[in-house]
C-alpha cells in the first residue's frame, strides 16, 4: 500500500487550520460569483480597449458606463430568456443617462431628474431579487453621467449617449454569449456551493451531540444556515434544472434532487434528538453519531471541491457507506417480532437503545443520499429524472416581467413604496447639501454613497454604512498611490475592469470587498471621463463626501420606516399557508402520476422558501430599536415547529411513495384524510385552542417517540404511519399557537 507524505507526517492543529483556510480561499476563487465577476471584467476591458483604439478615450469612457450598468443584472441564470433578464437595465437607464446630460447646466432641473429617477429606480425593488440589480443600474446611469464634463451642445449629448448605448449593446451580446458558454460550469459551481452549505448544516447538527451544547445558539445558527441554504437552492434550481435533456445535465440535476432528500432527512434528525440528549446512558454512543455526521460532511465538502476543480468522473472518490459502522457500534434492533404489532400508548420513557437506533437510521439515510450523490457524480448510477424532465419550468424562477408585483407595493404601508420615498428624500437632501459644498464639482459622490448604503431595512443599512466608510478610505489611498504613477489609459482600463468585476462578484458576499473595488472603479471611471489622464485627486473631499452620504443614508433610514415587525405577520401567514398546502399534498394517497409528485415538490419548496424569508426577517429585526422588535421567542418556536412538521410529513410521504405495499390502505386512507383535515383546520385557526391536545409522550422539551421499524422486515407499517399522523396534528396545533403569539 502506497503511503502519502500526509500519512507519514500528520498535520498539526496549526497546519490543519492553514489547510482549511487555503481550501476556503480556493473555493472562493473557483466559485460561480467569482467566475461571473471575471466575465464582467473581461467583457468590460475588451469593449473599452476596442472602442479606445477605434474612437478614442471619450468614447471608451462613455461606453464603459453603459457596460457597467448593463452588467449589474448579469448573474448566473438560465440561458432561456437571458436577454429579458438584462435588457431592462439599458432600456430604462439610457433615457436617464441622457436626461442628466441635458439638464447639467440647470441645478433645479437636474435635481428634478435625480429625484424622479431615484423614485422610479427604487420602485423596481418590488420585483425582489430580479428588480434589485435593475434598480442600481438606473441609479448608476444617472450618477455616473454626472461625473462626465457638461456637454455644450445637443450633438455632444447625443454622441455621448450613443457611445453609452454602444457599450450597453455590446455587453448585452457578451452576457448572452458567456451565459451559454459557461452554463455547464455554472451548474457544477452552484451545486458545489449547495453541497458545501449542507455540509455546514450537518456540522452544526453534530455539535448538538457535544457534552454541554448551547442549544439556543445552535438553534439560531441552524435557522440562519437553513435560510441561506434555501436561497442557494433556488439559485441552483434556476440553472441546474433548466432543460435537463442531456446526460451531463441530468447527472447534476439528479444530484441536486438527492441533496433535497438529504435535507429532509437532516430535519428528521431533530424528531428524537431532544429526548435522546436527556439520557446519561447514551454518553458513550453520542460520539459515534457525531462522527458519522462529521464524516458525511467531510465527504460532501471533498466532493464539492472536486466539482469546483472540474475533476473527471474517474477521479471522484466514492463516499463510504457508514451504515455498517453505525449498526456495529449501536445496540441491535430486536427481531423477535418482525411484524411490528400495534404499540399501545406509552407514558413511560422510551428505550434508550431504540432511540439510538432511530437516530442512527436517520443519519444513515443522510449518508445514503451522500453515497448516491457521489455515485451520480462518478457516473456509476444512471439519473432518473422523469419527474423533472418535462416539468422543469415549474421549478425555476420566472423570467417574465409582470406589473402585478408593482401594483402590490403601491399602498401607503407597502415596504417598497416607503423605501422609495426614503431614498428619494435622502437623495434630494444630499443633492442640496452637495451644491453648498466648496467642492461641488464632485457632487455625485455623496449621492453614490447614499444609494449604495441605504437599504430597505435598518440592519443592512448599518452594515453597509460601516463597510462603505472603511472601504472608501482604503480605496482612496489605493487610487492616490496609483495616480501618482501616471499610468496610461490602457492600464487604467484594465484596473477599472478588474475592480468592476470584483465589486460585481462580492456584492452579495463580502460588501467590504465590493466597496473597495467599486470605489476604485468609480473613482478611476470618473477620473477618465472628467479629467482624462491628469493625476488630480483629493482624498479629503472624497472622505468628506463619503461620511456625509453615509450619515444621510443612516439618518433617513428612520424616516417613514418599514420595520420588520410590520412585515412579519404577512410572512407568518405565507408560511402557515405554505405548510397547510404542503400537508395536503404530502398526505394525499395518490397514484404515481408525475404531476402529483411535481405538485408536492413545488409545495415543499414553497414551505422551505417561506420559512427562509421569515428567518431572515427575524434576523434583520435584531438591528432595529428594541421597542419595535417583534417577539423573538414565539418566532423561534414557530420556526422550530415548522421544521418539525416538515420532517414528520416527509417521513409519512416516504412511506406513501416507497412502502405503500406494507400499509393497510383500508386503515391508512381514512387516517390520511382525517390528518389532512386536522392539519388544515389547525393551521387555518378554525379549531378552538382547547382542541390542541398533546398526545401522551409529546411535549415541547421532548420530541414524540415511536421506535422506527425495520422497513425490510415489518409486514405492516400502518401503526407507525398512524403515530406519525397523530404527532403531525399535534405539532400543527403547537404551530398555530406560536403563530397566534406572534400576532399579539
Beta strands, then each sheet from edge to edge (+ up, - down):
end
